[in-house]
Amino acid sequence: MKKTALLILSFFALINSYAQENTFPEGTKPASSNIAGAQYPRIDSERKAYFRIEAPAADSISVSLGNVNLTKDAKGVWTGVTKPLDPGFHYYTLKINGVNVNDPFSETFYGMSRMASGIEVPEEGVDFYNIKNVPHGKIESHWYVANSTGETRLAYVYTPPGYDKNSTERYPVLYLQHGMGEDRRAWANQGLTNFILDNLIAEGKAKPMIIVMEDGGIAQAFNSPKRPQDKNFWDGFEDIMIKDLIPNIDANYRTKSDRLNRAIAGLSLGGTQTYQISQANLDKFSSIGIFSAPFGFPGVETGYNGLLKTPSEFEKQVKLFYVTMGSKEGARAGRSTHEELEKAGVKHVYYEAPGTAHEFQTWRKSLYGFAQLLFQD
């Protein structure tokens, strides 16, 4: 163990090739997710990722993206190339002498229930989440006390461009939930929520809105050895959202606080939470977004207190029911739900992101479509 620790320390001490390397594989450029000035990892036009690490003391290095084993040259420089990657954001780790470590030249992100490196792979012709020269909103940290539990909690809140300039205007609110192994940071950091909304609002494609991103309790409960086995470990967040979060946001932000101006959505297990919370609280939400939720759909026979069996009544209550998944996901992630709703005659919108799997490129596109349909007259 001591030898491994020394090798890891040696790895970080000896890495200098990123700053010194001045000849690069043709047609490549640094990933946008690198820290400032880092030249590797690099991406080429075929979406392959190139890695170069100077670590003479290491005996083996691999990259979790495609399980690529790097090759060491006579100078102790390790290099390797992945196969073409799906576009979008991907978590990854380096394995050095059998020990998983983060790449010090990549930004880190909370995912997989831990901090991990991340790499952004561009998708040709897709820029709706890029930083553009448009008015920008802001994401701020909002600390509050949940009276129902006594705990101090943190929400990330997006306010749209112009929010601080007009002290009388009120805005509709979207409550947006993350997935398994993530927390409130996911939609802001990996999902690029603020840039998606900034661009849509600037183009007149979405109504200015507030977006609230809170911790659904998934990661904390999942990692706890004392997780109760007699109920779903994500259930507790429903009470916090309804009893604490929504009233607090309404009290501290200029919201339109009626149900017609409040929406809820979530990705993966956050989508399952969205099913659970929305069907028990239809008096609070009029629009519902389910992004790649492989389980949790309550079914037509029993879902939403029986309203799905009477589509006309469901439509009176729910302005927008939005179901999405990536085309590389299994049918249960959304397609099966869509087919069941369609067969029952339940009005909804279904979107299948082409060529993506259970990943943020799917969910960025889901939010992009959902936001354009929200709070329309």
ZADREN-793767 format. One record per residue (C-alpha): residue number from 1; chain; x, y negated, z. Coordinates in Angstrom, 1 decimal, always signed. Layout:
- seq|mol|east|north|up
- NUM|A|X|Y|Z .
...
// end
This chain:
- seq|mol|east|north|up
- 1|A|+0.0|+0.0|+0.0 .
- 2|A|+2.9|-2.3|+0.9 .
- 3|A|+4.5|-1.6|-2.5 .
- 4|A|+1.2|-2.4|-4.3 .
- 5|A|+0.9|-5.7|-2.4 .
- 6|A|+4.4|-6.7|-3.3 .
- 7|A|+3.7|-5.8|-7.0 .
- 8|A|+0.6|-8.0|-7.0 .
- 9|A|+2.5|-10.9|-5.4 .
- 10|A|+5.2|-10.4|-8.0 .
- 11|A|+2.6|-10.5|-10.7 .
- 12|A|+1.3|-13.8|-9.6 .
- 13|A|+4.7|-15.2|-9.0 .
- 14|A|+6.2|-14.1|-12.3 .
- 15|A|+3.3|-15.1|-14.6 .
- 16|A|+4.4|-18.0|-16.7 .
- 17|A|+3.8|-16.9|-20.2 .
- 18|A|+0.5|-18.8|-20.5 .
- 19|A|+2.2|-22.1|-20.2 .
- 20|A|+5.3|-21.2|-22.2 .
- 21|A|+3.9|-19.1|-25.0 .
- 22|A|+3.7|-21.2|-28.2 .
- 23|A|+3.2|-18.7|-30.9 .
- 24|A|-0.3|-17.1|-31.0 .
- 25|A|-2.0|-14.4|-33.0 .
- 26|A|-3.3|-15.9|-36.2 .
- 27|A|-6.9|-17.1|-36.1 .
- 28|A|-7.2|-17.1|-32.3 .
- 29|A|-8.0|-19.8|-29.8 .
- 30|A|-8.2|-20.0|-26.0 .
- 31|A|-11.5|-18.9|-24.5 .
- 32|A|-13.5|-21.8|-23.3 .
- 33|A|-13.8|-20.1|-19.9 .
- 34|A|-10.1|-20.3|-19.3 .
- 35|A|-8.8|-22.7|-16.6 .
- 36|A|-7.4|-25.9|-18.0 .
- 37|A|-4.3|-25.4|-20.2 .
- 38|A|-4.4|-21.6|-20.1 .
- 39|A|-3.7|-20.1|-23.5 .
- 40|A|-4.8|-16.6|-22.8 .
- 41|A|-7.2|-14.8|-23.0 .
- 42|A|-7.8|-15.8|-26.6 .
- 43|A|-10.7|-15.1|-29.0 .
- 44|A|-10.6|-14.5|-32.7 .
- 45|A|-13.2|-14.9|-35.4 .
- 46|A|-14.3|-11.2|-35.0 .
- 47|A|-15.0|-11.9|-31.3 .
- 48|A|-12.0|-9.8|-30.2 .
- 49|A|-10.3|-10.9|-27.0 .
- 50|A|-6.5|-11.0|-26.8 .
- 51|A|-4.7|-10.6|-23.4 .
- 52|A|-1.0|-11.4|-22.7 .
- 53|A|+0.4|-11.1|-19.1 .
- 54|A|+4.0|-11.4|-18.0 .
- 55|A|+4.4|-8.9|-15.1 .
- 56|A|+7.8|-7.0|-15.3 .
- 57|A|+7.3|-5.3|-12.0 .
- 58|A|+3.9|-3.8|-12.9 .
- 59|A|+3.7|-0.1|-14.0 .
- 60|A|+0.2|-0.3|-15.6 .
- 61|A|-2.3|-3.0|-16.5 .
- 62|A|-5.8|-2.6|-18.0 .
- 63|A|-8.7|-4.9|-18.7 .
- 64|A|-12.2|-3.8|-17.8 .
- 65|A|-13.6|-5.3|-21.1 .
- 66|A|-13.8|-2.1|-23.1 .
- 67|A|-11.3|-0.4|-20.7 .
- 68|A|-8.3|-1.7|-22.7 .
- 69|A|-4.9|-0.5|-21.5 .
- 70|A|-2.3|-3.2|-22.1 .
- 71|A|+1.2|-2.3|-23.5 .
- 72|A|+4.4|-3.5|-21.9 .
- 73|A|+7.4|-4.7|-24.0 .
- 74|A|+11.1|-4.8|-23.1 .
- 75|A|+10.7|-8.3|-21.5 .
- 76|A|+7.9|-7.1|-19.2 .
- 77|A|+5.1|-8.8|-21.2 .
- 78|A|+1.9|-6.9|-21.4 .
- 79|A|-0.5|-7.3|-24.4 .
- 80|A|-3.7|-5.8|-25.7 .
- 81|A|-6.7|-6.5|-27.8 .
- 82|A|-10.4|-5.5|-27.2 .
- 83|A|-12.8|-4.3|-29.8 .
- 84|A|-15.2|-7.0|-31.1 .
- 85|A|-17.3|-8.1|-28.1 .
- 86|A|-21.0|-9.1|-28.0 .
- 87|A|-21.3|-12.9|-28.1 .
- 88|A|-21.9|-14.7|-24.8 .
- 89|A|-20.6|-14.4|-21.3 .
- 90|A|-18.9|-11.3|-19.8 .
- 91|A|-17.5|-10.5|-16.4 .
- 92|A|-14.1|-8.7|-16.3 .
- 93|A|-11.3|-7.7|-14.0 .
- 94|A|-7.6|-6.8|-14.4 .
- 95|A|-6.4|-3.5|-12.9 .
- 96|A|-2.8|-3.7|-12.0 .
- 97|A|-1.2|-0.5|-10.7 .
- 98|A|-4.7|+0.7|-9.9 .
- 99|A|-5.8|-2.4|-8.0 .
- 100|A|-8.6|-4.6|-9.3 .
- 101|A|-7.7|-8.3|-9.3 .
- 102|A|-9.1|-11.4|-11.0 .
- 103|A|-7.3|-13.1|-13.9 .
- 104|A|-5.7|-16.2|-12.4 .
- 105|A|-6.1|-18.0|-15.7 .
- 106|A|-9.8|-17.4|-16.1 .
- 107|A|-12.5|-19.3|-14.2 .
- 108|A|-14.2|-17.0|-11.6 .
- 109|A|-17.9|-16.4|-11.2 .
- 110|A|-20.0|-14.7|-8.6 .
- 111|A|-21.4|-11.5|-10.2 .
- 112|A|-21.3|-7.8|-9.6 .
- 113|A|-21.7|-8.7|-5.9 .
- 114|A|-18.2|-10.3|-5.9 .
- 115|A|-16.1|-13.0|-7.4 .
- 116|A|-15.0|-11.9|-10.9 .
- 117|A|-13.2|-13.3|-13.9 .
- 118|A|-15.4|-14.3|-16.8 .
- 119|A|-14.9|-14.8|-20.6 .
- 120|A|-17.1|-16.8|-23.0 .
- 121|A|-17.3|-15.3|-26.5 .
- 122|A|-18.8|-17.8|-29.0 .
- 123|A|-21.8|-16.9|-31.2 .
- 124|A|-21.5|-18.3|-34.7 .
- 125|A|-24.2|-20.9|-35.3 .
- 126|A|-25.4|-21.0|-31.7 .
- 127|A|-24.7|-24.1|-29.7 .
- 128|A|-27.9|-24.9|-27.7 .
- 129|A|-26.0|-24.4|-24.5 .
- 130|A|-22.9|-26.4|-25.4 .
- 131|A|-22.0|-29.7|-23.8 .
- 132|A|-23.2|-32.3|-26.3 .
- 133|A|-23.1|-36.1|-26.4 .
- 134|A|-26.6|-36.5|-25.0 .
- 135|A|-27.9|-37.9|-21.7 .
- 136|A|-27.2|-35.5|-18.9 .
- 137|A|-29.1|-34.5|-15.8 .
- 138|A|-27.4|-33.2|-12.7 .
- 139|A|-27.3|-30.1|-10.5 .
- 140|A|-27.0|-30.9|-6.8 .
- 141|A|-26.7|-28.9|-3.7 .
- 142|A|-29.8|-29.1|-1.6 .
- 143|A|-29.5|-27.9|+2.0 .
- 144|A|-32.6|-27.3|+4.0 .
- 145|A|-33.9|-25.3|+7.0 .
- 146|A|-36.3|-22.5|+6.4 .
- 147|A|-38.6|-22.9|+9.3 .
- 148|A|-40.0|-19.4|+8.9 .
- 149|A|-36.6|-17.8|+9.6 .
- 150|A|-34.7|-20.6|+11.3 .
- 151|A|-31.8|-20.3|+8.9 .
- 152|A|-30.1|-23.1|+7.0 .
- 153|A|-30.3|-22.4|+3.2 .
- 154|A|-28.9|-23.8|+0.0 .
- 155|A|-30.7|-24.4|-3.2 .
- 156|A|-29.2|-25.7|-6.4 .
- 157|A|-31.6|-28.3|-8.0 .
- 158|A|-31.4|-29.6|-11.5 .
- 159|A|-32.9|-33.0|-12.0 .
- 160|A|-33.4|-34.2|-15.6 .
- 161|A|-31.7|-37.2|-17.3 .
- 162|A|-33.1|-40.5|-15.9 .
- 163|A|-34.4|-39.0|-12.7 .
- 164|A|-32.5|-41.5|-10.6 .
- 165|A|-33.4|-44.5|-12.7 .
- 166|A|-37.2|-44.3|-12.4 .
- 167|A|-38.2|-44.0|-8.8 .
- 168|A|-41.9|-43.5|-9.6 .
- 169|A|-42.0|-40.8|-12.3 .
- 170|A|-42.8|-37.3|-11.1 .
- 171|A|-41.8|-34.0|-12.8 .
- 172|A|-43.0|-30.4|-13.1 .
- 173|A|-40.9|-27.7|-11.5 .
- 174|A|-39.5|-24.4|-12.6 .
- 175|A|-38.3|-21.9|-9.9 .
- 176|A|-35.6|-19.9|-11.6 .
- 177|A|-34.2|-16.7|-10.1 .
- 178|A|-31.0|-14.8|-10.7 .
- 179|A|-30.4|-11.0|-10.9 .
- 180|A|-28.7|-8.2|-9.0 .
- 181|A|-25.3|-8.9|-7.7 .
- 182|A|-25.6|-12.7|-8.3 .
- 183|A|-26.9|-15.6|-6.3 .
- 184|A|-28.1|-19.2|-6.8 .
- 185|A|-24.9|-20.1|-8.7 .
- 186|A|-25.6|-17.7|-11.6 .
- 187|A|-28.0|-19.8|-13.6 .
- 188|A|-26.0|-22.9|-13.2 .
- 189|A|-22.5|-21.4|-13.9 .
- 190|A|-23.1|-18.4|-16.1 .
- 191|A|-26.4|-19.5|-17.5 .
- 192|A|-25.5|-23.1|-18.3 .
- 193|A|-29.0|-24.2|-17.4 .
- 194|A|-28.3|-27.9|-17.2 .
- 195|A|-26.8|-28.1|-20.7 .
- 196|A|-29.7|-26.0|-22.2 .
- 197|A|-32.2|-28.4|-20.7 .
- 198|A|-30.2|-31.6|-21.4 .
- 199|A|-30.1|-30.6|-25.1 .
- 200|A|-33.7|-29.6|-25.3 .
- 201|A|-34.9|-32.8|-23.6 .
- 202|A|-32.7|-35.0|-25.9 .
- 203|A|-34.1|-33.3|-28.9 .
- 204|A|-37.7|-33.7|-27.7 .
- 205|A|-38.2|-30.0|-27.6 .
- 206|A|-38.8|-29.7|-23.8 .
- 207|A|-40.6|-31.7|-21.2 .
- 208|A|-38.2|-33.2|-18.5 .
- 209|A|-38.5|-30.9|-15.5 .
- 210|A|-36.9|-30.1|-12.2 .
- 211|A|-35.3|-26.6|-11.9 .
- 212|A|-34.8|-25.0|-8.5 .
- 213|A|-32.3|-22.1|-8.3 .
- 214|A|-32.2|-20.4|-4.9 .
- 215|A|-30.6|-17.2|-3.5 .
- 216|A|-33.2|-14.4|-3.8 .
- 217|A|-31.4|-12.4|-1.1 .
- 218|A|-30.5|-9.7|-3.5 .
- 219|A|-26.7|-9.7|-3.1 .
- 220|A|-26.7|-10.2|+0.7 .
- 221|A|-29.2|-7.5|+1.3 .
- 222|A|-27.7|-5.1|-1.2 .
- 223|A|-24.3|-5.4|+0.5 .
- 224|A|-25.6|-5.0|+4.0 .
- 225|A|-25.1|-1.6|+5.7 .
- 226|A|-28.2|-2.3|+7.7 .
- 227|A|-30.5|-2.7|+4.7 .
- 228|A|-34.0|-1.5|+5.7 .
- 229|A|-34.9|+1.7|+3.8 .
- 230|A|-38.6|+1.4|+4.3 .
- 231|A|-39.1|-1.5|+1.9 .
- 232|A|-37.5|-3.2|-1.1 .
- 233|A|-34.5|-5.2|+0.1 .
- 234|A|-35.5|-8.2|-2.0 .
- 235|A|-39.0|-8.6|-0.5 .
- 236|A|-38.1|-11.1|+2.1 .
- 237|A|-37.5|-13.9|-0.3 .
- 238|A|-41.2|-14.3|-1.2 .
- 239|A|-42.1|-15.7|+2.2 .
- 240|A|-39.1|-18.1|+2.1 .
- 241|A|-40.1|-19.4|-1.3 .
- 242|A|-43.8|-19.8|-0.5 .
- 243|A|-43.5|-21.0|+3.1 .
- 244|A|-40.3|-23.0|+3.0 .
- 245|A|-38.7|-23.6|-0.3 .
- 246|A|-41.7|-25.0|-2.3 .
- 247|A|-42.9|-27.3|+0.5 .
- 248|A|-39.4|-28.6|+1.1 .
- 249|A|-38.8|-29.3|-2.6 .
- 250|A|-42.1|-31.1|-2.9 .
- 251|A|-41.2|-33.2|+0.2 .
- 252|A|-37.8|-34.1|-1.0 .
- 253|A|-38.1|-34.5|-4.8 .
- 254|A|-40.6|-36.3|-7.0 .
- 255|A|-42.5|-33.3|-8.0 .
- 256|A|-45.9|-32.8|-9.6 .
- 257|A|-47.0|-30.4|-6.8 .
- 258|A|-50.1|-28.8|-8.4 .
- 259|A|-49.9|-25.2|-9.7 .
- 260|A|-50.4|-26.4|-13.4 .
- 261|A|-47.0|-28.1|-13.1 .
- 262|A|-45.2|-25.3|-11.4 .
- 263|A|-43.6|-22.2|-13.0 .
- 264|A|-41.5|-19.3|-11.9 .
- 265|A|-39.1|-17.1|-13.9 .
- 266|A|-36.3|-14.7|-13.3 .
- 267|A|-33.8|-12.4|-14.9 .
- 268|A|-33.4|-8.6|-14.3 .
- 269|A|-34.2|-8.0|-10.6 .
- 270|A|-35.1|-11.7|-10.4 .
- 271|A|-37.7|-10.8|-13.0 .
- 272|A|-39.0|-8.1|-10.7 .
- 273|A|-39.2|-10.7|-7.9 .
- 274|A|-41.1|-13.0|-10.3 .
- 275|A|-43.7|-10.3|-10.9 .
- 276|A|-44.1|-9.7|-7.2 .
- 277|A|-44.2|-13.4|-6.1 .
- 278|A|-46.4|-14.6|-9.0 .
- 279|A|-49.1|-12.0|-8.7 .
- 280|A|-49.4|-12.5|-5.0 .
- 281|A|-49.4|-16.3|-5.4 .
- 282|A|-51.3|-17.3|-8.5 .
- 283|A|-52.6|-20.3|-6.6 .
- 284|A|-49.0|-21.6|-6.7 .
- 285|A|-47.9|-20.9|-10.4 .
- 286|A|-49.5|-21.3|-13.8 .
- 287|A|-46.5|-20.2|-15.9 .
- 288|A|-44.5|-17.0|-15.5 .
- 289|A|-41.3|-15.9|-17.2 .
- 290|A|-39.9|-12.3|-17.1 .
- 291|A|-36.4|-11.9|-18.6 .
- 292|A|-35.1|-8.3|-18.9 .
- 293|A|-36.9|-6.8|-15.9 .
- 294|A|-36.6|-3.0|-16.3 .
- 295|A|-39.0|-2.3|-13.4 .
- 296|A|-41.6|-4.2|-11.4 .
- 297|A|-44.4|-4.7|-14.0 .
- 298|A|-47.5|-3.9|-11.9 .
- 299|A|-49.4|-2.4|-14.9 .
- 300|A|-52.6|-3.5|-16.6 .
- 301|A|-55.0|-1.6|-14.4 .
- 302|A|-53.8|-3.1|-11.1 .
- 303|A|-51.7|-6.1|-12.0 .
- 304|A|-52.5|-9.6|-10.9 .
- 305|A|-55.5|-8.5|-8.8 .
- 306|A|-57.1|-6.8|-11.7 .
- 307|A|-57.0|-9.9|-13.9 .
- 308|A|-55.0|-8.1|-16.6 .
- 309|A|-58.1|-5.9|-17.3 .
- 310|A|-60.0|-9.0|-18.1 .
- 311|A|-57.7|-11.0|-20.4 .
- 312|A|-60.0|-14.0|-20.7 .
- 313|A|-59.9|-14.5|-16.9 .
- 314|A|-56.1|-14.0|-16.8 .
- 315|A|-55.7|-16.6|-19.5 .
- 316|A|-57.8|-19.1|-17.5 .
- 317|A|-55.2|-18.8|-14.7 .
- 318|A|-51.9|-18.3|-16.5 .
- 319|A|-51.0|-20.9|-19.1 .
- 320|A|-47.9|-19.0|-20.2 .
- 321|A|-46.8|-15.4|-19.7 .
- 322|A|-43.4|-15.0|-21.3 .
- 323|A|-41.6|-11.6|-21.6 .
- 324|A|-38.2|-11.2|-23.1 .
- 325|A|-35.3|-8.8|-23.4 .
- 326|A|-32.2|-8.2|-25.6 .
- 327|A|-32.5|-5.9|-28.6 .
- 328|A|-29.7|-3.6|-27.2 .
- 329|A|-31.6|-3.0|-23.9 .
- 330|A|-33.9|-0.1|-23.2 .
- 331|A|-37.6|-0.5|-24.0 .
- 332|A|-38.5|-0.7|-20.3 .
- 333|A|-36.6|-4.1|-20.1 .
- 334|A|-39.5|-5.8|-21.8 .
- 335|A|-40.7|-4.1|-25.0 .
- 336|A|-42.8|-1.5|-23.2 .
- 337|A|-44.5|-4.3|-21.1 .
- 338|A|-45.1|-6.3|-24.2 .
- 339|A|-46.7|-3.3|-26.0 .
- 340|A|-48.9|-2.6|-23.0 .
- 341|A|-50.0|-6.2|-22.7 .
- 342|A|-50.7|-6.4|-26.4 .
- 343|A|-52.7|-3.2|-26.4 .
- 344|A|-54.8|-4.6|-23.5 .
- 345|A|-55.4|-7.9|-25.4 .
- 346|A|-53.5|-10.0|-22.7 .
- 347|A|-52.3|-13.2|-24.2 .
- 348|A|-48.5|-13.5|-23.8 .
- 349|A|-45.3|-14.5|-25.6 .
- 350|A|-42.7|-11.9|-26.4 .
- 351|A|-39.1|-12.6|-27.5 .
- 352|A|-36.4|-10.1|-28.2 .
- 353|A|-32.9|-11.6|-28.5 .
- 354|A|-31.1|-10.0|-31.5 .
- 355|A|-27.9|-8.1|-30.9 .
- 356|A|-27.5|-8.7|-27.2 .
- 357|A|-27.9|-6.5|-24.1 .
- 358|A|-28.5|-7.0|-20.4 .
- 359|A|-26.4|-10.1|-20.2 .
- 360|A|-26.5|-13.9|-20.0 .
- 361|A|-26.6|-14.4|-23.8 .
- 362|A|-30.0|-12.8|-23.7 .
- 363|A|-31.1|-14.8|-20.7 .
- 364|A|-29.8|-18.1|-22.0 .
- 365|A|-31.9|-17.6|-25.1 .
- 366|A|-34.9|-16.5|-22.9 .
- 367|A|-34.7|-19.8|-21.0 .
- 368|A|-34.2|-21.8|-24.2 .
- 369|A|-37.5|-20.4|-25.5 .
- 370|A|-39.4|-20.5|-22.3 .
- 371|A|-38.5|-24.1|-21.5 .
- 372|A|-39.9|-25.3|-24.8 .
- 373|A|-43.3|-23.9|-24.0 .
- 374|A|-43.5|-25.0|-20.4 .
- 375|A|-45.8|-27.8|-19.2 .
- 376|A|-47.1|-28.6|-22.6 .
- 377|A|-50.5|-30.3|-22.8 .
// end
